[in-house]
Amino acid sequence: MPWKPRKKSETGIYHVIVRGIGQQDIFHEKDDFQRYLDTTKKLSQKAG
């Protein structure tokens, strides 16, 4: 049975999970992880 979509947070606070199924790593290259961090930081600053 598929998961139901999560409701939009009223506070705008979300928990970001950075693992794959079975707690597998999803970043195998340092550059990929750095891009994730840069993107997260940019979006966080944009959202305030």
C-alpha positions as CSV (number, residue, x, y, z in Angstrom):
1,M,0.0,0.0,0.0
2,P,1.5,3.4,-1.0
3,W,2.1,6.2,1.5
4,K,-0.4,9.0,1.5
5,P,1.1,12.4,0.6
6,R,2.1,14.5,3.6
7,K,0.1,17.6,4.4
8,K,1.8,20.9,3.9
9,S,3.4,22.1,7.2
10,E,1.6,25.1,8.7
11,T,5.0,26.2,10.3
12,G,7.0,25.6,7.2
13,I,9.3,23.3,9.1
14,Y,10.2,20.0,7.5
15,H,12.5,17.1,8.4
16,V,14.7,16.1,5.5
17,I,15.8,12.5,5.3
18,V,19.0,11.8,3.5
19,R,18.9,8.0,3.2
20,G,17.7,5.5,0.8
21,I,15.6,2.4,1.4
22,G,17.1,0.2,4.1
23,Q,19.2,3.1,5.2
24,Q,21.4,2.9,2.1
25,D,23.6,5.9,1.3
26,I,22.3,8.0,-1.5
27,F,25.4,10.1,-2.1
28,H,28.4,8.1,-3.4
29,E,30.4,11.1,-4.6
30,K,31.5,14.0,-2.5
31,D,30.5,16.5,-5.3
32,D,26.9,15.1,-5.2
33,F,26.6,15.6,-1.5
34,Q,28.1,19.1,-1.7
35,R,25.5,20.0,-4.4
36,Y,22.8,18.8,-2.1
37,L,24.1,21.0,0.8
38,D,24.4,24.0,-1.5
39,T,20.9,23.6,-2.8
40,T,19.5,23.1,0.6
41,K,21.2,26.2,1.9
42,K,20.1,28.3,-1.1
43,L,16.5,27.3,-0.7
44,S,16.6,27.8,3.1
45,Q,17.9,31.4,2.6
46,K,15.3,32.0,-0.1
47,A,12.5,30.8,2.2
48,G,13.8,32.8,5.1
